[in-house]
Amino acid sequence: YAYYYSKYPNGEAYSRIVFPYNPYGINFWEKAKGKGKPLEKDSEAWVGDQFWSFCTGSPNTYELILDSFSQIREERTLEIHFKGTSNLYHLVIYLIEFQ
């Protein structure tokens, strides 16, 4: 915060702990160990779409990401186009163009 406020004294900075993936598929806070305590839902921690929608500025981004991975898995896109390659650059470019 110190660096940010030294550059932008009138700015507003926030911090959150994020869980970009919800492994439970349902209410994260009910299933998480200790129900996520001592973290306060929304004000101290974000789960899934809260984080991704903040990053992109679009709602339902988390669902789009999950759907994309499901589509790639079902169509075996990675196996077909990248079998035997470890070139991460080409993989990333392909995934960007795939959407």
KAMOGI-V535188 format. One record per pair of residues at least 12 apart in sequence whose ideal C-beta (glycine too) atoms are under 7 Angstrom apart, sorted by the first residue. I is the first residue (numbers start at 1). GAP is how many residues later the second one is. Records with the same first field share a line. If there is no record, write none. Layout:
# KAMOGI-V535188
I: GAP + GAP
This chain:
# KAMOGI-V535188
1: 12
16: 28 + 29 + 30
17: 22 + 27 + 28
18: 28 + 33
19: 26 + 28
20: 31 + 32
21: 27
22: 25 + 26
28: 19
29: 12
48: 14
49: 12 + 13 + 14
52: 13
68: 31
77: 21
81: 13
